[in-house]
Amino acid sequence: LPGIEVQREYVAAYRSLQQLAEQNEALAAPLKNACFSHLAHIKTTFESVSLSDYIEQCSDKNSNNEYGVESLQGVTSESVFDASKAKTDGLKFDSYKIVYENDFAYNPSRINLGSIALRKGNPCIISPMYIVFRLTQKGTQYIIPEFLLLWFLRKEFLRSTIFYASGSVRDTFDFSEMQRVRIPLPPIEVQLSIVALYDCAEEARSIAKEAREQLKI
């Protein structure tokens, strides 16, 4: 039984963490909603372009076994890269695809559930079943990778992949279908502002999550 002053310090710390979590949770939701509202608005404001002119498929293989099991990743339904949960005993990784920074990877059979992500940080390898692609610049028009990812995270886009995949032989959203996607292309500064808004929402969510974890200790 600690002294009364120590007890008060614990209570004060608990209340501060609780307040920090609640304040950032209250910030995260409206910021994220505002971000996707802006995305919906630019559909009617800026001319749309076909992704076929801005993306290229990547087929770099881990042929030399430069990357091992420690670099093996998968893409979750939360649109993030994560350590693969597949059994790796006896597996060879020379046919696995390499994903470099700012490359996109998606599961063509599960993209409708959110299984698409943008790689940040060191390269990783991913199952050959995934499709990997990257952005290319066309003249003075440019798409920021983070802006394109936000477009992919829209519920409307994820639902649309089911429709397009249903017309394919294997019911998968292959790269040819991804090339047919059209998106509005605003100026760089507009793209950056929308991405910044989303980043603020994610930072608030992260702070709230960390505070909640501290409350459990």
C-alpha positions in Angstrom: 0.0 0.0 0.0 1.9 3.1 -1.2 1.6 6.4 0.6 -1.3 8.8 -0.2 0.8 11.1 -2.4 2.0 8.1 -4.5 -1.6 7.0 -4.9 -2.6 10.5 -6.1 0.2 10.5 -8.6 -1.0 7.1 -10.0 -4.5 8.4 -10.2 -3.4 11.6 -11.9 -1.3 9.7 -14.4 -4.2 7.3 -15.2 -6.6 10.3 -15.7 -4.1 12.0 -18.0 -3.7 8.9 -20.2 -7.4 8.5 -20.3 -7.9 12.1 -21.3 -5.2 11.8 -23.9 -6.8 8.8 -25.4 -10.3 10.3 -25.5 -9.1 13.6 -27.0 -7.2 11.9 -29.8 -10.0 9.5 -30.5 -12.3 12.5 -30.8 -9.9 14.0 -33.3 -9.1 11.0 -35.5 -12.6 10.2 -36.7 -13.6 13.6 -38.0 -10.2 14.1 -39.6 -10.4 10.8 -41.4 -14.0 11.6 -42.5 -12.9 15.0 -43.8 -10.1 13.3 -45.8 -12.5 10.9 -47.6 -15.0 13.7 -48.1 -12.4 15.6 -50.0 -11.7 12.6 -52.1 -15.3 12.3 -53.0 -15.5 16.0 -53.8 -12.5 16.0 -56.2 -14.3 13.4 -58.3 -16.6 16.2 -59.5 -13.9 18.9 -59.6 -10.9 17.4 -61.6 -10.6 15.5 -64.7 -10.2 11.7 -64.3 -7.3 9.8 -65.8 -6.8 6.1 -66.5 -4.2 4.4 -64.3 -2.9 2.5 -67.3 -0.9 5.7 -68.2 0.6 5.9 -64.7 1.4 2.5 -63.4 3.6 -0.4 -64.4 3.7 -4.0 -63.1 6.8 -5.1 -61.3 8.2 -8.6 -61.8 11.5 -8.5 -59.9 12.1 -11.9 -58.5 14.2 -13.0 -55.5 16.2 -15.1 -57.9 19.5 -14.9 -56.1 17.8 -15.5 -52.7 19.0 -12.1 -51.5 16.1 -12.0 -49.1 15.2 -14.8 -46.7 12.3 -15.7 -44.5 13.0 -12.7 -42.2 11.9 -10.5 -45.2 8.8 -12.4 -46.0 5.6 -10.3 -45.7 2.0 -10.4 -46.5 -0.7 -7.7 -46.9 -3.4 -7.6 -44.3 -7.1 -6.6 -44.6 -6.0 -3.4 -42.8 -3.9 -2.4 -45.9 -0.6 -2.8 -44.2 2.4 -5.1 -44.7 2.9 -7.6 -41.9 5.0 -10.7 -41.3 3.5 -13.6 -43.3 1.6 -16.3 -41.3 2.2 -18.9 -43.9 4.2 -22.0 -43.1 7.7 -21.6 -44.4 9.3 -24.9 -43.6 11.1 -26.2 -46.7 10.0 -23.2 -48.8 12.3 -21.7 -51.4 12.0 -18.0 -52.0 13.7 -17.6 -55.3 10.3 -17.2 -57.1 9.0 -14.7 -54.6 8.5 -11.1 -55.7 10.6 -8.2 -54.3 8.6 -5.2 -53.1 10.7 -2.0 -53.0 9.8 1.3 -51.2 6.8 3.0 -52.8 5.8 -0.1 -54.6 2.2 -1.3 -54.2 1.2 -4.9 -53.6 -2.2 -6.5 -53.5 -3.9 -9.9 -53.3 -6.0 -10.1 -56.5 -8.5 -12.4 -54.7 -8.8 -10.3 -51.5 -8.4 -6.7 -52.6 -12.1 -6.2 -52.0 -11.4 -6.8 -48.3 -8.6 -4.2 -48.2 -5.6 -6.4 -49.1 -3.6 -3.7 -50.8 -0.7 -1.7 -49.3 2.1 0.8 -50.1 5.5 -0.4 -49.1 7.6 1.9 -46.9 11.0 1.2 -45.6 13.3 -1.7 -46.6 12.4 -4.0 -49.4 10.6 -7.2 -48.6 9.5 -10.4 -50.5 6.0 -11.5 -51.0 4.2 -14.5 -52.4 4.1 -14.9 -56.2 0.3 -14.8 -56.0 0.4 -11.1 -55.2 0.5 -8.4 -57.9 3.2 -5.7 -57.5 3.2 -2.4 -59.3 4.6 1.1 -59.1 3.8 4.6 -60.3 5.4 6.2 -63.3 5.5 9.9 -64.1 3.8 11.2 -67.2 5.0 14.6 -68.3 4.2 17.2 -65.8 1.3 15.2 -64.3 2.1 13.2 -61.3 0.4 11.0 -58.8 1.7 10.8 -55.2 1.9 7.2 -54.0 0.2 8.1 -50.7 -2.6 9.9 -52.5 -3.2 6.8 -54.7 -3.3 4.6 -51.7 -6.0 6.7 -50.1 -8.1 6.3 -53.3 -7.7 2.5 -53.0 -8.8 2.6 -49.4 -12.2 4.2 -50.3 -15.1 1.8 -49.7 -16.4 2.6 -53.1 -13.2 1.4 -54.8 -13.0 -1.8 -52.7 -16.6 -2.6 -53.6 -16.0 -1.9 -57.3 -13.2 -4.6 -57.4 -15.8 -7.3 -56.8 -17.8 -6.2 -59.9 -14.8 -6.1 -62.2 -13.3 -9.4 -60.8 -16.6 -11.2 -61.4 -16.1 -10.8 -65.1 -12.7 -12.5 -65.1 -12.0 -16.2 -65.5 -10.8 -16.7 -62.0 -12.8 -14.0 -60.2 -9.7 -12.1 -59.4 -8.9 -8.4 -59.8 -5.8 -8.8 -62.0 -3.4 -6.1 -63.2 -5.4 -5.5 -66.4 -8.4 -4.5 -64.3 -6.2 -2.2 -62.1 -5.1 -0.5 -65.3 -8.7 0.3 -66.2 -9.3 2.1 -62.9 -9.8 5.9 -63.4 -9.1 8.4 -60.7 -9.4 12.2 -60.5 -6.0 13.9 -60.8 -5.8 17.2 -58.8 -2.6 19.3 -58.6 0.2 18.1 -56.4 -0.6 20.6 -53.7 -4.2 19.3 -53.4 -2.9 15.7 -53.3 -0.4 16.7 -50.5 -3.1 18.5 -48.5 -5.4 15.4 -48.5 -2.5 13.1 -47.6 -1.5 15.5 -44.7 -5.1 15.4 -43.4 -5.1 11.6 -43.4 -1.6 11.5 -41.7 -3.0 13.8 -38.9 -5.9 11.4 -38.4 -3.5 8.4 -38.3 -1.2 10.2 -35.8 -4.1 10.9 -33.5 -5.3 7.3 -33.8 -1.8 6.1 -33.0 -1.5 8.3 -29.9 -4.9 7.2 -28.6 -4.0 3.5 -29.2 -0.7 3.9 -27.3 -2.4 5.7 -24.4 -5.0 2.9 -24.2 -2.2 0.3 -24.1 -0.5 2.2 -21.3 -3.8 2.2 -19.3 -3.8 -1.6 -19.4 -0.4 -1.9 -17.7 
